Amino acid sequence: MQAIRLEQHGGPEVLDLVELPDPEPGPGEVLVAVAAAGVNFIDIYQRTGAYDIDLPGGIGLEGAGEVLAVGPGVTNRQVGEIVAWAGTRGSYATHLCVPADRCVRVPSGVTAEQAAALLLQGMTAHFLTHSTASLREGETVLAYAAAGGVGRLLVQLAVRRGARVLAATSTPEKAELVRALGADEVLLYRDVDVPASVRELTGGEGVDVVYDSVGAATFEDSLRSLRPRGLLVVYGASSGPVPPIDLQVLNAHGSLYLTRPSLFHHVASADELEWRASSVLELVRTGALELAVHERYPLAEAGRAQTDLASGATTGKLLVVP
């Protein structure tokens, strides 16, 4: 088999394509022929060392493909099934052993590529709109990076929940994409005073929730865009991590709430994983959720895929296709 191997932290050049022995599934595992692997910011954080991981090892947490073999004790998966996962490291590979209770069956009508493009970002958008903030009809939210992989899905799910969506993005071209997804207003956040624009659009009140995946560059504007007792959800840091803050800042801005959630705490049980995964897969199957793949890359170009993702110039999902 072939796989991307990470021997040390560093830039995209440390992602080496290597030949490895074919794996065999252990107890509770299934062996999958990887059809596609999703490229996510967490992959970059792990590559650079921003997130600590054991080295050497594989990289990539998300993918989908056909089950080739099942290990001892596996009763819930069968050879020939198409499955998807969003938490098994080493997905940038031609083959991978995945715990059977951490992958989900992909329903007929959804391709393996679609599942690989959806699962991690789709379940992230799901917990952000259904759990971190259980959005209700009439609430107003501000979503940064709204044309990105998570952003596009978050906008659509927030609209389905009945929220008014103010979408922040970087270019007029991205603004048109986001409007087509149902956003009520679009702000070019690099060109305008975002808090002032938000106040103008909300009658001076501010929004109920801010979804911020940009981090350091937008954190202060996010705080200033909230209504009193509003919720700031920082779920990414594409511009760098948010520096430590004095908690009194939250009081000064109106007794605000602040959280930094992770998908893996929202799919910890098999039941919750199945609920979130099946919810977003069904929306794609029925055409109720628009899923966009920006580009596909061969394994050997995984570094370029990560570079493109970090550039902020992409819209939708990037896939590594073995």
Order of alpha helices (4+ residues) and beta strands (2+ residues): beta-beta-beta-alpha-beta-beta-beta-beta-alpha-beta-alpha-beta-alpha-beta-alpha-beta-alpha-beta-alpha-beta-alpha-beta-alpha-beta
